[in-house]
Every structure is written in structure tokens, then in C-alpha cells.
């Protein structure tokens, strides 16, 4: 089992049961996870995380860029997959950056 922890989030990934070991993850299968998104505070953080995730060998699906077809405005993200093919997104947008800037310091 691998556990990822942060002050605001924790989740764990575990190996499958023996009977399911050879099952393939498909994000369009009913009941499956399509993808998991994590919000970053800024475009610089998205870019930094892209470089870090790329450096560990993750499969980058789409590098950081703005997605004008997504909402809210200023949607900037990259996508990658883990070794099991689960898709992840690191995203920020103008609204998130405005909220981060308005938050009281001293967190």
C-alpha cells in the first residue's frame, strides 16, 4: 500500500485482490474513476508539479496549457497517468488564484 498525505487530504493506493490482479483499469467503465483532479494555487505551481511528476517517469497525457473550452476562465492544467492507467489532473484557474490571493496569510 502507498499512502499520500497532506494537511488537507490523504488517500491510499493498494494492490488488488488476487482474483482481480489482471483486471485492466478503464475510466469509462461504469462505476470507475474517470480521473482525479487536484487544484494548485497558481500556474507556476502547476508547472513545477508537471516537472516533478515528469521527472519520476509518470506518463504525461497533456503538458501544462490553458483550456479555454473548460470553465471557469483561466483553466490551466496538465494530465498524467499512473502505472495502472488511472488519469490525474493538476489544475488552477483564475478563480482559484483570486481566492488564494485573498486568503489571509499565516496558514
MODELLER restraints for C-alpha pairs under 7 A, 6 or more apart:
rsr = mdl.restraints
at = mdl.atoms
rsr.add(forms.Gaussian(group=physical.xy_distance, feature=features.Distance(at['CA:1:A'], at['CA:12:A']), mean=6.74, stdev=0.5))
rsr.add(forms.Gaussian(group=physical.xy_distance, feature=features.Distance(at['CA:1:A'], at['CA:13:A']), mean=5.61, stdev=0.5))
rsr.add(forms.Gaussian(group=physical.xy_distance, feature=features.Distance(at['CA:1:A'], at['CA:14:A']), mean=4.25, stdev=0.5))
rsr.add(forms.Gaussian(group=physical.xy_distance, feature=features.Distance(at['CA:1:A'], at['CA:15:A']), mean=6.45, stdev=0.5))
rsr.add(forms.Gaussian(group=physical.xy_distance, feature=features.Distance(at['CA:2:A'], at['CA:12:A']), mean=5.55, stdev=0.5))
rsr.add(forms.Gaussian(group=physical.xy_distance, feature=features.Distance(at['CA:2:A'], at['CA:13:A']), mean=5.22, stdev=0.5))
rsr.add(forms.Gaussian(group=physical.xy_distance, feature=features.Distance(at['CA:2:A'], at['CA:14:A']), mean=6.39, stdev=0.5))
rsr.add(forms.Gaussian(group=physical.xy_distance, feature=features.Distance(at['CA:3:A'], at['CA:11:A']), mean=5.83, stdev=0.5))
rsr.add(forms.Gaussian(group=physical.xy_distance, feature=features.Distance(at['CA:3:A'], at['CA:12:A']), mean=4.13, stdev=0.5))
rsr.add(forms.Gaussian(group=physical.xy_distance, feature=features.Distance(at['CA:3:A'], at['CA:13:A']), mean=6.33, stdev=0.5))
rsr.add(forms.Gaussian(group=physical.xy_distance, feature=features.Distance(at['CA:4:A'], at['CA:10:A']), mean=5.54, stdev=0.5))
rsr.add(forms.Gaussian(group=physical.xy_distance, feature=features.Distance(at['CA:4:A'], at['CA:11:A']), mean=5.50, stdev=0.5))
rsr.add(forms.Gaussian(group=physical.xy_distance, feature=features.Distance(at['CA:4:A'], at['CA:12:A']), mean=6.11, stdev=0.5))
rsr.add(forms.Gaussian(group=physical.xy_distance, feature=features.Distance(at['CA:5:A'], at['CA:11:A']), mean=6.61, stdev=0.5))
rsr.add(forms.Gaussian(group=physical.xy_distance, feature=features.Distance(at['CA:25:A'], at['CA:84:A']), mean=6.63, stdev=0.5))
rsr.add(forms.Gaussian(group=physical.xy_distance, feature=features.Distance(at['CA:25:A'], at['CA:85:A']), mean=6.35, stdev=0.5))
rsr.add(forms.Gaussian(group=physical.xy_distance, feature=features.Distance(at['CA:25:A'], at['CA:86:A']), mean=6.92, stdev=0.5))
rsr.add(forms.Gaussian(group=physical.xy_distance, feature=features.Distance(at['CA:27:A'], at['CA:33:A']), mean=5.54, stdev=0.5))
rsr.add(forms.Gaussian(group=physical.xy_distance, feature=features.Distance(at['CA:27:A'], at['CA:34:A']), mean=4.42, stdev=0.5))
rsr.add(forms.Gaussian(group=physical.xy_distance, feature=features.Distance(at['CA:28:A'], at['CA:34:A']), mean=6.34, stdev=0.5))
rsr.add(forms.Gaussian(group=physical.xy_distance, feature=features.Distance(at['CA:35:A'], at['CA:86:A']), mean=6.65, stdev=0.5))
rsr.add(forms.Gaussian(group=physical.xy_distance, feature=features.Distance(at['CA:35:A'], at['CA:87:A']), mean=4.79, stdev=0.5))
rsr.add(forms.Gaussian(group=physical.xy_distance, feature=features.Distance(at['CA:35:A'], at['CA:88:A']), mean=5.33, stdev=0.5))
rsr.add(forms.Gaussian(group=physical.xy_distance, feature=features.Distance(at['CA:36:A'], at['CA:87:A']), mean=6.62, stdev=0.5))
rsr.add(forms.Gaussian(group=physical.xy_distance, feature=features.Distance(at['CA:36:A'], at['CA:88:A']), mean=4.81, stdev=0.5))
rsr.add(forms.Gaussian(group=physical.xy_distance, feature=features.Distance(at['CA:36:A'], at['CA:89:A']), mean=6.15, stdev=0.5))
rsr.add(forms.Gaussian(group=physical.xy_distance, feature=features.Distance(at['CA:37:A'], at['CA:88:A']), mean=5.66, stdev=0.5))
rsr.add(forms.Gaussian(group=physical.xy_distance, feature=features.Distance(at['CA:37:A'], at['CA:89:A']), mean=4.38, stdev=0.5))
rsr.add(forms.Gaussian(group=physical.xy_distance, feature=features.Distance(at['CA:37:A'], at['CA:90:A']), mean=5.76, stdev=0.5))
rsr.add(forms.Gaussian(group=physical.xy_distance, feature=features.Distance(at['CA:37:A'], at['CA:91:A']), mean=6.95, stdev=0.5))
rsr.add(forms.Gaussian(group=physical.xy_distance, feature=features.Distance(at['CA:38:A'], at['CA:89:A']), mean=6.11, stdev=0.5))
rsr.add(forms.Gaussian(group=physical.xy_distance, feature=features.Distance(at['CA:38:A'], at['CA:90:A']), mean=4.93, stdev=0.5))
rsr.add(forms.Gaussian(group=physical.xy_distance, feature=features.Distance(at['CA:38:A'], at['CA:91:A']), mean=6.22, stdev=0.5))
rsr.add(forms.Gaussian(group=physical.xy_distance, feature=features.Distance(at['CA:39:A'], at['CA:90:A']), mean=5.86, stdev=0.5))
rsr.add(forms.Gaussian(group=physical.xy_distance, feature=features.Distance(at['CA:39:A'], at['CA:91:A']), mean=4.93, stdev=0.5))
rsr.add(forms.Gaussian(group=physical.xy_distance, feature=features.Distance(at['CA:39:A'], at['CA:92:A']), mean=5.59, stdev=0.5))
rsr.add(forms.Gaussian(group=physical.xy_distance, feature=features.Distance(at['CA:40:A'], at['CA:46:A']), mean=6.09, stdev=0.5))
rsr.add(forms.Gaussian(group=physical.xy_distance, feature=features.Distance(at['CA:40:A'], at['CA:90:A']), mean=6.47, stdev=0.5))
rsr.add(forms.Gaussian(group=physical.xy_distance, feature=features.Distance(at['CA:40:A'], at['CA:91:A']), mean=5.67, stdev=0.5))
rsr.add(forms.Gaussian(group=physical.xy_distance, feature=features.Distance(at['CA:40:A'], at['CA:92:A']), mean=5.17, stdev=0.5))
rsr.add(forms.Gaussian(group=physical.xy_distance, feature=features.Distance(at['CA:41:A'], at['CA:92:A']), mean=6.24, stdev=0.5))
rsr.add(forms.Gaussian(group=physical.xy_distance, feature=features.Distance(at['CA:41:A'], at['CA:96:A']), mean=6.51, stdev=0.5))
rsr.add(forms.Gaussian(group=physical.xy_distance, feature=features.Distance(at['CA:41:A'], at['CA:97:A']), mean=5.73, stdev=0.5))
rsr.add(forms.Gaussian(group=physical.xy_distance, feature=features.Distance(at['CA:41:A'], at['CA:100:A']), mean=6.27, stdev=0.5))
rsr.add(forms.Gaussian(group=physical.xy_distance, feature=features.Distance(at['CA:42:A'], at['CA:92:A']), mean=5.89, stdev=0.5))
rsr.add(forms.Gaussian(group=physical.xy_distance, feature=features.Distance(at['CA:42:A'], at['CA:97:A']), mean=5.85, stdev=0.5))
rsr.add(forms.Gaussian(group=physical.xy_distance, feature=features.Distance(at['CA:43:A'], at['CA:76:A']), mean=6.79, stdev=0.5))
rsr.add(forms.Gaussian(group=physical.xy_distance, feature=features.Distance(at['CA:43:A'], at['CA:92:A']), mean=6.44, stdev=0.5))
rsr.add(forms.Gaussian(group=physical.xy_distance, feature=features.Distance(at['CA:46:A'], at['CA:77:A']), mean=6.73, stdev=0.5))
rsr.add(forms.Gaussian(group=physical.xy_distance, feature=features.Distance(at['CA:46:A'], at['CA:90:A']), mean=6.24, stdev=0.5))
rsr.add(forms.Gaussian(group=physical.xy_distance, feature=features.Distance(at['CA:46:A'], at['CA:91:A']), mean=6.55, stdev=0.5))
rsr.add(forms.Gaussian(group=physical.xy_distance, feature=features.Distance(at['CA:47:A'], at['CA:64:A']), mean=6.52, stdev=0.5))
rsr.add(forms.Gaussian(group=physical.xy_distance, feature=features.Distance(at['CA:54:A'], at['CA:60:A']), mean=6.78, stdev=0.5))
rsr.add(forms.Gaussian(group=physical.xy_distance, feature=features.Distance(at['CA:58:A'], at['CA:80:A']), mean=6.64, stdev=0.5))
rsr.add(forms.Gaussian(group=physical.xy_distance, feature=features.Distance(at['CA:58:A'], at['CA:81:A']), mean=6.42, stdev=0.5))
rsr.add(forms.Gaussian(group=physical.xy_distance, feature=features.Distance(at['CA:58:A'], at['CA:82:A']), mean=6.15, stdev=0.5))
rsr.add(forms.Gaussian(group=physical.xy_distance, feature=features.Distance(at['CA:59:A'], at['CA:80:A']), mean=5.48, stdev=0.5))
rsr.add(forms.Gaussian(group=physical.xy_distance, feature=features.Distance(at['CA:59:A'], at['CA:81:A']), mean=5.31, stdev=0.5))
rsr.add(forms.Gaussian(group=physical.xy_distance, feature=features.Distance(at['CA:59:A'], at['CA:82:A']), mean=6.83, stdev=0.5))
rsr.add(forms.Gaussian(group=physical.xy_distance, feature=features.Distance(at['CA:60:A'], at['CA:79:A']), mean=6.16, stdev=0.5))
rsr.add(forms.Gaussian(group=physical.xy_distance, feature=features.Distance(at['CA:60:A'], at['CA:80:A']), mean=4.25, stdev=0.5))
rsr.add(forms.Gaussian(group=physical.xy_distance, feature=features.Distance(at['CA:60:A'], at['CA:81:A']), mean=6.56, stdev=0.5))
rsr.add(forms.Gaussian(group=physical.xy_distance, feature=features.Distance(at['CA:61:A'], at['CA:79:A']), mean=5.23, stdev=0.5))
rsr.add(forms.Gaussian(group=physical.xy_distance, feature=features.Distance(at['CA:61:A'], at['CA:80:A']), mean=4.83, stdev=0.5))
rsr.add(forms.Gaussian(group=physical.xy_distance, feature=features.Distance(at['CA:61:A'], at['CA:81:A']), mean=6.88, stdev=0.5))
rsr.add(forms.Gaussian(group=physical.xy_distance, feature=features.Distance(at['CA:62:A'], at['CA:78:A']), mean=5.46, stdev=0.5))
rsr.add(forms.Gaussian(group=physical.xy_distance, feature=features.Distance(at['CA:62:A'], at['CA:79:A']), mean=5.15, stdev=0.5))
rsr.add(forms.Gaussian(group=physical.xy_distance, feature=features.Distance(at['CA:62:A'], at['CA:80:A']), mean=6.89, stdev=0.5))
rsr.add(forms.Gaussian(group=physical.xy_distance, feature=features.Distance(at['CA:63:A'], at['CA:78:A']), mean=4.92, stdev=0.5))
rsr.add(forms.Gaussian(group=physical.xy_distance, feature=features.Distance(at['CA:63:A'], at['CA:79:A']), mean=6.71, stdev=0.5))
rsr.add(forms.Gaussian(group=physical.xy_distance, feature=features.Distance(at['CA:64:A'], at['CA:76:A']), mean=6.68, stdev=0.5))
rsr.add(forms.Gaussian(group=physical.xy_distance, feature=features.Distance(at['CA:64:A'], at['CA:77:A']), mean=5.13, stdev=0.5))
rsr.add(forms.Gaussian(group=physical.xy_distance, feature=features.Distance(at['CA:64:A'], at['CA:78:A']), mean=4.34, stdev=0.5))
rsr.add(forms.Gaussian(group=physical.xy_distance, feature=features.Distance(at['CA:65:A'], at['CA:76:A']), mean=5.44, stdev=0.5))
rsr.add(forms.Gaussian(group=physical.xy_distance, feature=features.Distance(at['CA:65:A'], at['CA:77:A']), mean=5.82, stdev=0.5))
rsr.add(forms.Gaussian(group=physical.xy_distance, feature=features.Distance(at['CA:65:A'], at['CA:78:A']), mean=6.72, stdev=0.5))
rsr.add(forms.Gaussian(group=physical.xy_distance, feature=features.Distance(at['CA:66:A'], at['CA:74:A']), mean=6.67, stdev=0.5))
rsr.add(forms.Gaussian(group=physical.xy_distance, feature=features.Distance(at['CA:66:A'], at['CA:75:A']), mean=5.62, stdev=0.5))
rsr.add(forms.Gaussian(group=physical.xy_distance, feature=features.Distance(at['CA:66:A'], at['CA:76:A']), mean=4.24, stdev=0.5))
rsr.add(forms.Gaussian(group=physical.xy_distance, feature=features.Distance(at['CA:66:A'], at['CA:77:A']), mean=6.57, stdev=0.5))
rsr.add(forms.Gaussian(group=physical.xy_distance, feature=features.Distance(at['CA:67:A'], at['CA:75:A']), mean=5.46, stdev=0.5))
rsr.add(forms.Gaussian(group=physical.xy_distance, feature=features.Distance(at['CA:67:A'], at['CA:76:A']), mean=6.02, stdev=0.5))
rsr.add(forms.Gaussian(group=physical.xy_distance, feature=features.Distance(at['CA:68:A'], at['CA:75:A']), mean=6.64, stdev=0.5))
rsr.add(forms.Gaussian(group=physical.xy_distance, feature=features.Distance(at['CA:72:A'], at['CA:93:A']), mean=6.64, stdev=0.5))
rsr.add(forms.Gaussian(group=physical.xy_distance, feature=features.Distance(at['CA:72:A'], at['CA:95:A']), mean=7.00, stdev=0.5))
rsr.add(forms.Gaussian(group=physical.xy_distance, feature=features.Distance(at['CA:73:A'], at['CA:93:A']), mean=6.47, stdev=0.5))
rsr.add(forms.Gaussian(group=physical.xy_distance, feature=features.Distance(at['CA:73:A'], at['CA:94:A']), mean=6.15, stdev=0.5))
rsr.add(forms.Gaussian(group=physical.xy_distance, feature=features.Distance(at['CA:74:A'], at['CA:93:A']), mean=4.59, stdev=0.5))
rsr.add(forms.Gaussian(group=physical.xy_distance, feature=features.Distance(at['CA:74:A'], at['CA:94:A']), mean=4.81, stdev=0.5))
rsr.add(forms.Gaussian(group=physical.xy_distance, feature=features.Distance(at['CA:75:A'], at['CA:92:A']), mean=5.96, stdev=0.5))
rsr.add(forms.Gaussian(group=physical.xy_distance, feature=features.Distance(at['CA:75:A'], at['CA:93:A']), mean=4.26, stdev=0.5))
rsr.add(forms.Gaussian(group=physical.xy_distance, feature=features.Distance(at['CA:75:A'], at['CA:94:A']), mean=6.95, stdev=0.5))
rsr.add(forms.Gaussian(group=physical.xy_distance, feature=features.Distance(at['CA:76:A'], at['CA:91:A']), mean=5.65, stdev=0.5))
rsr.add(forms.Gaussian(group=physical.xy_distance, feature=features.Distance(at['CA:76:A'], at['CA:92:A']), mean=5.39, stdev=0.5))
rsr.add(forms.Gaussian(group=physical.xy_distance, feature=features.Distance(at['CA:76:A'], at['CA:93:A']), mean=5.81, stdev=0.5))
rsr.add(forms.Gaussian(group=physical.xy_distance, feature=features.Distance(at['CA:77:A'], at['CA:89:A']), mean=6.67, stdev=0.5))
rsr.add(forms.Gaussian(group=physical.xy_distance, feature=features.Distance(at['CA:77:A'], at['CA:90:A']), mean=5.49, stdev=0.5))
rsr.add(forms.Gaussian(group=physical.xy_distance, feature=features.Distance(at['CA:77:A'], at['CA:91:A']), mean=4.20, stdev=0.5))
rsr.add(forms.Gaussian(group=physical.xy_distance, feature=features.Distance(at['CA:77:A'], at['CA:92:A']), mean=6.39, stdev=0.5))
rsr.add(forms.Gaussian(group=physical.xy_distance, feature=features.Distance(at['CA:78:A'], at['CA:89:A']), mean=5.74, stdev=0.5))
rsr.add(forms.Gaussian(group=physical.xy_distance, feature=features.Distance(at['CA:78:A'], at['CA:90:A']), mean=5.66, stdev=0.5))
rsr.add(forms.Gaussian(group=physical.xy_distance, feature=features.Distance(at['CA:78:A'], at['CA:91:A']), mean=6.76, stdev=0.5))
rsr.add(forms.Gaussian(group=physical.xy_distance, feature=features.Distance(at['CA:79:A'], at['CA:87:A']), mean=6.89, stdev=0.5))
rsr.add(forms.Gaussian(group=physical.xy_distance, feature=features.Distance(at['CA:79:A'], at['CA:88:A']), mean=5.58, stdev=0.5))
rsr.add(forms.Gaussian(group=physical.xy_distance, feature=features.Distance(at['CA:79:A'], at['CA:89:A']), mean=4.47, stdev=0.5))
rsr.add(forms.Gaussian(group=physical.xy_distance, feature=features.Distance(at['CA:79:A'], at['CA:90:A']), mean=6.61, stdev=0.5))
rsr.add(forms.Gaussian(group=physical.xy_distance, feature=features.Distance(at['CA:80:A'], at['CA:87:A']), mean=5.68, stdev=0.5))
rsr.add(forms.Gaussian(group=physical.xy_distance, feature=features.Distance(at['CA:80:A'], at['CA:88:A']), mean=5.36, stdev=0.5))
rsr.add(forms.Gaussian(group=physical.xy_distance, feature=features.Distance(at['CA:80:A'], at['CA:89:A']), mean=6.54, stdev=0.5))
rsr.add(forms.Gaussian(group=physical.xy_distance, feature=features.Distance(at['CA:81:A'], at['CA:87:A']), mean=4.37, stdev=0.5))
rsr.add(forms.Gaussian(group=physical.xy_distance, feature=features.Distance(at['CA:81:A'], at['CA:88:A']), mean=5.97, stdev=0.5))
